[in-house]
Structures are given as structure tokens and as C-alpha cells.
Amino acid sequence: MKISPLRNDLVKYLQKHNLTGKFNKAKELFENEPFYPSLHVELLEPKHRLIYSFRLDRKYRALFIYTGKDEIEIRLSLYPNGCSQSSAISCQPSALHYLPYHPKKAFEQE
């Protein structure tokens, strides 16, 4: 699994919150084993939007979407774990502007 390069605003966010090292460690784990237990990968609500997240640490998670069979893109801002799974999007009010709707068929295995 490959993670596309991060947008500049996300790189700055990681640096500002001293999360660069944690992100790099989580990225390496995800690229080698996407469902490694310590990443706590989960599908967020509403499920039809196909927005997933993985854990950077106990406080922060990264939201992502699949852009192909072996590639993901971090599309939404990182958010603190204090936001519940169902309210993760509301913690980032403009987050959905980055995410187009992807029907499930686009990600089904052939």
C-alpha cells in the first residue's frame, strides 16, 4: 500500500503539532501492513462516503480515502481523537470540500 505525498497544509500541520515522526512511523506501518493492530484503521460514518482513518497516537488520527487498489491519499485534515468518530467531519467544518463522493464500485476488487 502506498500513501500519496501530503498536501503542503498537512505537512505544516504535522510540523506545528510535532507529529512528523509519528506520521512517518504510522505511514511506514501502513505501507507494509495496512491493518496493523496499532493503527486502529476504521471506516468512518457515514460509511457510503468511504472515509477511513488510522491512528497516529492516542490523540491524533489521519483521515484518508483509497485512490486505487494499492494507493491512498490523505485528503482531510488530521483531527484530534477527542472528536468522536461520528463527529470527525464536524470538527473540520470545511473538510468535505476536499473529498469528492466515490461510489463503492470504484474500489471493488476485480
N, C-alpha and C positions, 0 to 999 in steps of 0.2 A: 504494500500500500504506500502511496506517495502523497505527500502534502504539498500543494501548490505554494509558491512563495507568498508570504504575507503582504498585505497592503501596508503602505507606509504608516498609516494612522495606527494600525495594530502593533507594528514594531515599536512605535513611540510609546504606546500604552504599556507594552511589556517592559520597556526600559524605565518608564516613570514609576511603575509599581514593583520594580526589581523582580520581574518574573521571567526574564530572558533565559536564565539557566534552567528553571523549572519547565519552561515551554520546550526548550531543546531536548531535555530528558524525556518528557512526555511524547514529543514528536518522534524521537528515536524508538521508543517503546511501541508507539502506534504503527510506525512504518514496518517494524519487524513482526508484531503480533497485535492487530487492531483490537482484539477483545482481551488484552492482557488484564488480569483482575484488578490491578491497582489503578487502571484508567477509568473504571466505572463508566464505560460507554453506555449511553442511554438515548432512546428515541423520545424526543420531547412532544408535548401536546401542543396543538392538535396534530395527531400522527400523520394525517394526509399531507402535511407540509414537508414531511421527511427531513426535519431538522434534528440533528443529533448533537450530543455534547460528550466531551471527555474531561476528566479531572486533571487539573494542573497541580493543585494541592487541596487541602481541606476547605480553603476559602474561595478559590477561583476555578472556573470551568471555561472551556473553549467551545464555541458552537460551530458546527460545520455541516456541509452537505456533500454528497457524493457527486462528482462531476464526470465520472466514468467508472469502469469496472475496478480499476486499480488506482484511483486518484480521488482525493478530497480537496475541498477548498474551505479555509476558514473564512466564512462570509460575514458573520456577525461579530460584533464586539465581544470581547471576553466579559464575563459577568461574575460577580461575587456569588458564592454558594448561598448566601443569605437570601437570595431571591429563590422562591420556590420554583419547582420545575414548571408548573402551570403559569407562573407569572414572570418567567425569564424574559419573555419578549417585552412585557410592560416595564421591566427595569431598564430597557433600552428602547425608548419610545420610537425612535426613527429606524430601528433595526430592520424592519421589514422592507424598507426601501432598498436594501441591498439584496434581497432574496426573491428571485422570481419563483413562481409556482412550478414544481416539477412533478408531473404525474408519475405514479409508481411504475408504469410500464417502461419508463426510460431507464430504470435501474434493475429490471428483472434480468436474471441470468438467461442466456440463450441456450 
